[in-house]
Amino acid sequence: MNATTGKRIALISVHGDPAIEIGKEEAGGQNVYVRHVGEALAQLGWQVDMFTRKVSEEQNTIVQFSENCRTIRLVAGPVEFVPRDNLLEHVPEFLDNFLKFQKENNITYQLVHTNYWHSSWVGMQLKKIQGTKQVHTYHSLGAVKYKTIEKIPLIASQRLAVEQEVLETAERIVATSPQEQEHMRSLVSTKGNIDIIPCGTDIRRFGAIDRQTARADLRIDPDTKLVLYVGRFDQRKGIETLVRAVNESQLRGNNHLKLIIGGGSTPGNSDGIERDRIENIINELGMSDFTTLPGRLSQEILPTYYAAADVCVVPSHYEPFGLVAIEAMASGTPVVASDVGGLQFTVVPEVTGLLAPPQDVAAFATAIDRILLNPQWRDELGKAGRKRVETKFSWDGVATQLGELYTQLLQQPAKEPVLLSK
């Protein structure tokens, strides 16, 4: 590894493994973000090490993506899947193994970019132990999440405290949208430094295939009115709203209407239970003849599904950014999304798609129909969406902005660590 230490960065993502298949239990936007940011930074000349937690003995400890970019899996607790809400007790072991890795490899990371709240705790300890500078991306805010769910987990108070502390102590917080920044200020703390740098998407991969070819590849009739959902099975993702909205569509009963709900699930796990629940609703409403659940859509086939759709629906109760929306837009497909969080930033109403109040079945039905019933407008929205992604949300642009931020922070004089030895 020949990069200078001045261009070395550690991305820490305790529970979101950048090397794992997207769509597995608890694998989603965060994994995509960390992996693509890492690879794009490496292209810009950074030496990138991405640290995550090892969840099975079969996993390689180090996965090399390119000469300057690798994932390093550290042991923290049992070497098996542990749900997010139960991870905190294992994070100190993650920190110990991170420090051990540094020592064995004669590296001291001067800057870490932490992702999600468990990782932020690791970054804050590194700051105290060795004066490491910290950039943090939340991916989800407890203060927002706990407003949208009925059953508040036991970990909530600890999470809220950690999220406040990192906002007030990190060198920089990266908000992925103005809406996320506003939530941090109104719900977490008025202190701390926040920059807005959005998430990105692969504009070469998404948008490389047109609707006609995509439909031929998936054996979908050219006249089909295709509504698509992509994402995890999780009640907060609002899939029930989408199903009920399609059931109320003016095109219901029309042979050409089709709904595809793409996403993986593990039987018995929380996502498997949600999938069963959604399937029961589909059956109760008599929608099974025109609804398919193809399971997890691989990264190879995903661009084809987006391109084939007339409209992609993102009905989440809350979404700090919403990668699916920009993947669909990059594919030239209009988006109907919940009027929440980062979706208010990515989707421009009446220009790249439409927004509807979360959980409002009638509003979603109306929005979906407006696009399905007007193919010419659908194409205009699709073109505008593609253009918006090209100018604002490419990974190359995101990595360039992050690289400039890291460089600026590394040039600032380091503060003395609080604890000089551990």
C-alpha positions in Angstrom: 0.0 0.0 0.0 1.8 3.0 -1.2 -0.4 6.0 -0.5 0.9 8.6 1.9 -0.6 8.8 5.4 -1.9 12.2 4.6 -4.4 10.7 2.1 -5.4 7.8 4.4 -9.0 7.5 5.6 -10.8 4.9 7.8 -14.6 4.5 7.1 -16.2 2.8 10.1 -19.5 1.1 9.6 -19.9 -1.4 12.5 -23.2 -2.9 11.3 -23.3 -2.0 7.6 -20.8 -4.3 5.9 -19.7 -2.6 2.6 -18.7 -6.0 1.2 -22.0 -7.8 1.8 -24.7 -8.5 -0.7 -27.2 -5.6 -0.6 -30.7 -6.6 0.4 -29.7 -9.1 3.1 -31.2 -8.6 6.6 -30.3 -5.1 7.7 -28.3 -4.5 4.5 -29.4 -1.4 2.6 -28.6 2.2 1.9 -25.8 2.5 4.4 -23.8 -0.4 3.0 -24.2 1.1 -0.5 -23.1 4.5 0.7 -20.0 3.3 2.5 -18.9 1.0 -0.3 -19.4 3.5 -3.1 -17.9 6.4 -1.2 -14.9 4.2 -0.4 -14.4 3.1 -4.0 -14.8 6.6 -5.4 -12.4 8.1 -2.8 -9.8 5.4 -3.8 -10.2 6.5 -7.4 -9.3 10.1 -6.2 -6.1 8.8 -4.7 -7.1 8.1 -1.1 -6.0 5.0 0.7 -9.3 3.7 2.0 -9.9 1.2 4.8 -13.5 0.3 5.6 -14.0 -1.3 9.0 -17.1 -3.4 9.8 -18.1 -6.3 12.1 -17.5 -9.9 11.2 -20.8 -11.9 11.3 -19.8 -15.4 10.2 -16.7 -17.6 10.3 -16.9 -18.1 6.5 -16.3 -14.4 5.8 -12.8 -13.3 4.8 -11.2 -10.9 7.3 -10.0 -8.6 4.5 -11.8 -8.0 1.2 -9.7 -6.1 -1.3 -11.8 -4.0 -3.8 -9.0 -2.3 -5.6 -5.3 -1.4 -4.8 -6.3 1.4 -2.5 -9.6 0.2 -1.1 -10.5 -2.7 1.2 -13.0 -3.8 3.8 -11.6 -5.1 7.1 -13.8 -7.2 9.3 -13.2 -7.0 13.1 -14.6 -9.4 15.7 -17.0 -7.7 18.1 -19.1 -10.1 20.2 -20.3 -13.5 18.8 -19.3 -14.1 15.1 -22.9 -14.1 14.0 -25.7 -11.7 13.0 -26.7 -9.5 15.9 -29.7 -7.1 15.5 -28.8 -3.4 15.5 -30.5 -2.7 18.8 -28.4 -5.4 20.6 -25.0 -4.3 19.2 -23.9 -1.6 21.7 -22.5 -4.0 24.3 -20.1 -5.4 21.6 -18.8 -2.1 20.3 -16.0 -1.7 23.0 -14.5 -5.0 21.6 -14.7 -3.5 18.1 -12.8 -0.5 19.3 -10.1 -2.7 21.0 -9.7 -4.7 17.8 -9.5 -1.5 15.7 -6.6 -0.3 17.9 -5.0 -3.7 17.7 -5.2 -3.6 13.9 -3.6 -0.1 13.9 -0.7 -1.3 16.1 -0.1 -4.5 14.1 0.0 -2.6 10.8 1.8 0.4 12.1 -1.0 2.8 11.1 -2.6 5.6 13.1 -5.7 6.9 11.3 -5.7 10.7 11.7 -9.3 10.9 10.4 -12.2 8.5 10.6 -15.6 8.9 8.9 -18.1 7.0 11.1 -21.5 5.8 9.9 -24.6 5.3 12.1 -24.6 5.8 15.8 -22.7 2.7 17.0 -19.8 3.7 14.8 -19.9 7.2 16.1 -19.2 5.9 19.6 -16.0 4.2 18.3 -15.0 7.5 16.6 -15.5 9.5 19.8 -13.3 7.1 21.8 -10.6 7.3 19.1 -10.6 11.1 19.5 -10.1 10.7 23.2 -7.4 8.0 22.9 -5.3 9.3 20.1 -6.7 12.6 18.9 -8.3 11.2 15.8 -10.5 13.7 13.9 -14.1 12.6 13.2 -16.5 13.1 10.4 -19.9 11.4 11.0 -22.9 10.5 8.9 -26.1 9.4 10.8 -28.0 7.5 8.1 -31.0 7.6 10.5 -31.7 9.7 13.6 -33.1 8.1 16.7 -35.0 11.4 17.5 -36.9 11.1 14.2 -37.2 7.3 14.1 -38.7 7.0 17.6 -41.5 9.4 16.6 -42.7 7.1 13.9 -42.8 3.8 15.8 -45.0 2.6 18.6 -42.6 0.3 20.5 -39.6 2.3 21.6 -36.6 -0.1 22.1 -34.7 -0.2 25.4 -31.6 1.2 23.7 -33.3 4.4 22.8 -32.0 6.6 25.6 -28.4 5.5 25.0 -28.7 6.1 21.3 -30.1 9.6 21.7 -27.3 10.5 24.1 -24.6 9.2 21.7 -26.2 11.0 18.8 -26.2 14.3 20.7 -22.6 13.8 21.8 -21.3 13.2 18.3 -23.1 16.2 16.9 -21.5 18.4 19.5 -18.0 16.9 19.4 -17.2 15.6 15.8 -15.1 17.9 13.6 -17.9 17.7 11.0 -21.3 16.0 10.6 -22.3 15.2 7.1 -26.1 15.6 6.5 -27.3 14.1 3.3 -30.1 16.6 2.8 -31.2 20.1 4.1 -34.2 18.3 5.8 -31.8 16.0 7.8 -29.8 19.0 8.8 -32.9 20.7 10.1 -33.9 17.6 12.1 -30.4 17.6 13.7 -30.8 21.2 14.7 -34.4 21.0 15.9 -34.3 17.6 17.6 -30.7 16.8 18.6 -28.6 19.9 19.3 -28.0 23.5 18.1 -24.2 22.9 18.6 -21.8 21.3 16.2 -20.7 21.8 12.6 -22.8 20.4 9.8 -22.1 20.2 6.1 -24.6 19.0 3.5 -23.2 16.4 1.1 -25.8 14.2 -0.5 -25.7 10.4 -1.1 -24.9 9.4 -4.6 -25.6 6.7 -7.2 -23.9 5.0 -10.1 -25.0 7.1 -13.1 -23.2 4.7 -15.5 -25.0 1.6 -14.2 -28.5 3.0 -13.7 -29.9 4.4 -16.9 -27.8 2.2 -19.2 -30.9 0.3 -20.5 -34.1 1.7 -22.0 -37.7 0.7 -21.0 -38.4 -1.4 -24.1 -35.2 -3.5 -23.8 -35.7 -3.8 -20.0 -39.2 -5.1 -20.4 -38.1 -7.5 -23.1 -35.4 -8.9 -20.8 -37.9 -9.3 -17.9 -40.6 -10.7 -20.2 -43.0 -7.8 -19.3 -45.6 -6.8 -21.9 -44.9 -3.4 -23.5 -48.4 -2.2 -22.7 -48.2 -3.1 -18.9 -48.6 -0.3 -16.4 -45.8 -1.3 -14.0 -45.5 0.0 -10.4 -42.3 -0.9 -8.6 -41.1 -1.0 -5.0 -37.5 -1.7 -4.1 -36.3 -2.1 -0.5 -36.3 -4.0 2.7 -39.4 -5.5 4.3 -39.9 -3.3 7.3 -43.1 -1.7 8.5 -41.5 1.7 8.5 -41.0 1.3 4.7 -44.7 1.7 4.2 -45.3 -1.2 1.7 -48.8 -1.6 3.1 -49.6 1.9 2.0 -48.4 1.1 -1.5 -50.4 -2.1 -1.8 -53.6 -0.5 -0.7 -53.0 2.5 -3.0 -52.5 0.2 -6.1 -55.7 -1.6 -5.0 -57.5 1.8 -5.2 -56.0 2.7 -8.6 -58.4 3.7 -11.4 -56.5 1.0 -13.5 -57.5 -1.8 -11.0 -59.3 -4.4 -13.0 -57.4 -3.4 -16.1 -55.4 -6.4 -17.4 -52.3 -4.2 -17.9 -51.7 -3.2 -14.2 -48.8 -4.9 -12.5 -47.1 -4.3 -9.1 -43.6 -5.7 -8.3 -42.4 -5.6 -4.7 -38.7 -6.3 -4.9 -36.8 -7.1 -1.7 -35.3 -10.0 0.2 -36.4 -11.4 3.5 -35.3 -14.0 5.9 -38.0 -16.4 7.2 -38.6 -15.9 10.9 -36.7 -12.7 11.1 -38.5 -9.3 11.4 -38.3 -8.7 7.7 -39.7 -12.2 7.0 -42.6 -11.5 9.3 -43.3 -8.2 7.5 -43.2 -10.0 4.1 -45.7 -12.5 5.3 -48.0 -9.7 6.5 -47.8 -7.9 3.2 -48.5 -11.1 1.3 -51.6 -11.7 3.4 -52.9 -8.2 2.6 -52.2 -8.8 -1.1 -54.2 -12.1 -0.9 -57.1 -10.5 1.1 -57.4 -7.7 -1.5 -57.4 -10.2 -4.4 -54.3 -8.7 -5.9 -52.1 -11.8 -6.2 -52.8 -12.3 -9.9 -51.0 -9.0 -10.8 -48.6 -8.6 -7.9 -45.2 -10.3 -7.8 -42.6 -10.6 -5.0 -39.4 -11.6 -6.8 -37.3 -11.6 -3.7 -34.0 -9.8 -3.4 -33.1 -8.1 -6.7 -29.3 -8.5 -7.3 -27.3 -5.5 -8.1 -26.9 -6.9 -11.6 -30.6 -7.1 -12.4 -31.8 -4.0 -10.4 -31.1 -1.4 -13.1 -33.3 -3.5 -15.5 -36.2 -3.4 -13.0 -36.0 0.3 -12.5 -35.9 0.9 -16.2 -38.9 -1.3 -16.9 -41.1 0.5 -14.4 -43.6 3.3 -15.2 -43.3 4.6 -11.7 -41.2 3.7 -8.7 -42.8 4.2 -5.3 -41.0 5.0 -2.0 -43.7 5.1 0.6 -41.5 5.2 3.7 -42.8 6.7 7.0 -39.4 8.4 7.3 -36.3 8.4 5.1 -33.2 10.5 5.9 -32.1 10.3 2.3 -33.7 7.5 0.2 -31.2 6.0 -2.3 -34.0 4.1 -4.1 -35.4 7.4 -5.3 -32.2 8.5 -7.0 -31.5 5.1 -8.4 -35.0 5.2 -10.1 -34.4 8.8 -11.3 -31.0 7.8 -12.7 -32.9 5.1 -14.6 -35.2 7.7 -16.1 -38.2 6.5 -14.0 -40.4 8.9 -12.2 -40.8 8.6 -8.4 -43.9 8.8 -6.1 -42.5 9.2 -2.6 -43.6 10.1 0.9 -43.3 13.8 1.7 -40.7 13.3 4.4 -37.0 13.7 5.2 -34.5 13.5 2.4 -37.2 12.5 -0.1 -38.3 16.2 -0.1 -34.8 17.0 -1.3 -34.3 14.3 -3.9 -37.7 14.3 -5.6 -38.9 17.6 -7.1 -42.7 17.6 -7.1 -44.3 18.0 -10.6 -40.7 17.9 -12.1 -39.1 14.5 -11.3 -42.1 12.9 -9.7 -44.7 13.5 -6.9 -44.8 13.5 -3.1 -47.7 12.3 -1.0 -48.2 12.4 2.8 -46.9 9.2 4.4 -49.5 6.4 5.0 -52.1 8.4 3.0 -53.5 5.6 0.7 -55.8 7.9 -1.3 -53.0 10.4 -2.0 -50.6 7.7 -3.1 -53.3 6.2 -5.4 -54.0 9.6 -7.0 -50.3 10.3 -7.5 -49.5 6.9 -9.0 -52.5 7.2 -11.4 -51.5 10.7 -12.6 -48.3 9.2 -13.9 -49.7 5.9 -15.2 -52.5 7.6 -17.1 -50.1 10.1 -18.9 -47.2 8.3 -20.6 -45.9 11.5 -22.2 -45.7 13.3 -18.8 -44.1 10.1 -17.4 -41.3 10.4 -20.0 -40.8 14.1 -19.2 -40.6 13.4 -15.5 -38.2 10.6 -16.2 -35.9 12.7 -18.3 -35.9 15.5 -15.7 -35.1 13.0 -12.9 -32.1 11.6 -14.9 -30.8 15.1 -15.4 -31.2 16.0 -11.7 -29.2 12.9 -10.7 -26.4 13.6 -13.2 -25.9 17.1 -11.9 -26.4 16.5 -8.1 -26.1 12.9 -7.1 -23.2 11.1 -8.8 -20.8 9.1 -6.5 -17.9 10.9 -8.2 -19.2 14.3 -7.2 -20.0 13.1 -3.6 -16.5 11.6 -3.1 -14.9 14.8 -4.5 -16.9 16.9 -1.9 -16.0 14.5 0.9 -12.3 14.4 -0.2 -12.2 18.2 0.0 -13.7 18.1 3.5 -11.2 15.5 4.7 -8.3 17.5 3.3 -9.4 20.7 4.9 -9.8 18.9 8.3 -6.5 17.1 8.1 -4.7 20.4 7.5 -6.1 21.9 10.7 -3.8 21.5 13.8 -4.6 18.3 15.8 -6.0 18.7 19.3 -4.2 16.8 22.1 -6.0 13.5 22.9 -7.8 13.4 26.2 -6.3 10.1 27.2 -2.7 9.7 26.1 -2.6 6.0 26.9 -5.2 3.2 27.1 
